[in-house]
Amino acid sequence: MALTQRLDLRQTQSLVMTPQLQQAIKLLQLSNLELTEFVEREIEQNPLLDVEDPSSGANGETEWGLTDFAAPASAEAAPSEAAPVRDTEDLVSSGDLAAGNDAPLDADYENVWSHASAFENGADGSDLANWQGRGGNAGFTDGEPDLEQTLASATNLRDHLTAQLNIDVTDPADRLIGSAMIDVLDETGYFRADMAELAQSLGCSTADVERVLARMQGFDPSGIFARSLAECLAIQLRERDRLDPAMQALLDHLDLLAARNLAGLMRVCGVEADDLHDMVAEIKTLNPKPALAFETTTAEIVAPDILMRAHPNGGWQIDLNPDTLPRVLINHRYAARIGSGACSKTEREYLTDRLNSANWLVKSLHQRATTILKVATEIIRQQDGFFRHGVRFLKPLILRDIAEAIGMHESTVSRVTTNKFMATPRGLFELKYFFTSAITGADGRAAHSAEAVRFRIKSLIDDETATEVLSDDRIVEILRDEGIDIARRTVAKYREAMRIPSSVHRRRSMALRL
């Protein structure tokens, strides 16, 4: 067989991931914060882009991405037609570059309000020099600090302990040891360093470290510098003058308290059940992690991407949150101005590239918004029972169900529901929350949501009494009577995931009245 070279023509079809297509896919899975950062970077790189100021009043009467969803009257009824999504200019402001219709999207950067013009033309006759002489942004008050300067900074644990060390300990060597001990405290306020190693690193004896430690265990907050949970509780009880032999015995056997072993605790402490209950109640008032009172971690506020509320005529109304949806503008006037002065081919190519990039970004943002709205609308239609009646009516749902209903791929639905939150009459939920696995019904046909089953298990346990504590087998029987076919190991798995102890521990806890 001879090997020869030849030319063949073949026609094939393939999907090419262009940079623009990759950008559109990337925008789908970005959260609102990540989207804002992305748009800001694009604005820095593209001089033709700008973000519309919400206070400018442009399109102020138009709600972004507004659509109305009327819930079906029954499970079989089809949902009513949603209101049409508005054009690109309503959702993400853009221009028709081909038609040159740039009048509504122009930004006049020459008419900028300034402090100087306001004071020079002010009716009260105040001049700019007097305003600047008071420090510019100091306002109209003489010598008073700004509001930001009046805010008190939070005191951290190190500063709090160091201040007490400087007052209570006068010996320089002891202060050095105390400072080193403050540095090795863990986040809960426990001293877990090795005494011998610390003494060796400081060049002192272990007795010196133990002496300073005993002194610093009297610092505020109470229980600080403890080496174990029992010692932390003992320090607090000693300050209350409540550390008697029975209480010390209880602290020495905290493992029995964790196991809710009532008989064992009464035996080692030498007390009756009523006295043991009072001792346990006393311990419950103590702080096992004293340093957490100085934790300054600020809870992050999640801004919803979708706003949902009841429609006056029934059903639900869905809006995209305007605070998380950037309105990108293309400055055509500026593009025309610099385009008329472009002389070289490189300048014209750069301007065309920036114009195409800006137009594609606007189109991608519009597509992202409409896709989120479409997916959210279908989720609400599928989970209408949850929004009307609660978690027990949450239906099993997978990505394929939404994808087939709206004619999209599962991967697209997965990207849309990632890091997207919806504010509903029942609270703020991530879109992923509404996708749960199914548990077969007792009749073999009806399916129940795993989240709804977990909620039902928790409800049954919350309703327990001291005389009737439900075992996992009993919970299985109750659920099967309600039409839910579930195994005992599944009940145990759900219970452990919710950090609910076993029936034996719950029964002991009720006996101790914890």
Helices and strands as residue ranges (DSSP letters): H 19-28, H 32-45, E 49-51, G 54-56, E 67-69, H 88-91, G 103-105, H 115-120, H 128-133, G 147-150, H 157-168, H 172-183, H 195-202, H 206-216, H 229-239, H 245-252, H 254-258, H 262-269, H 273-284, G 290-294, E 306-310, E 316-320, G 322-324, E 328-330, H 332-340, H 345-382, H 384-389, G 391-393, H 399-406, H 410-416, E 421-424, E 427-430, G 431-434, E 438-440, E 447-449, H 450-462, H 472-481, H 488-497, H 503-512
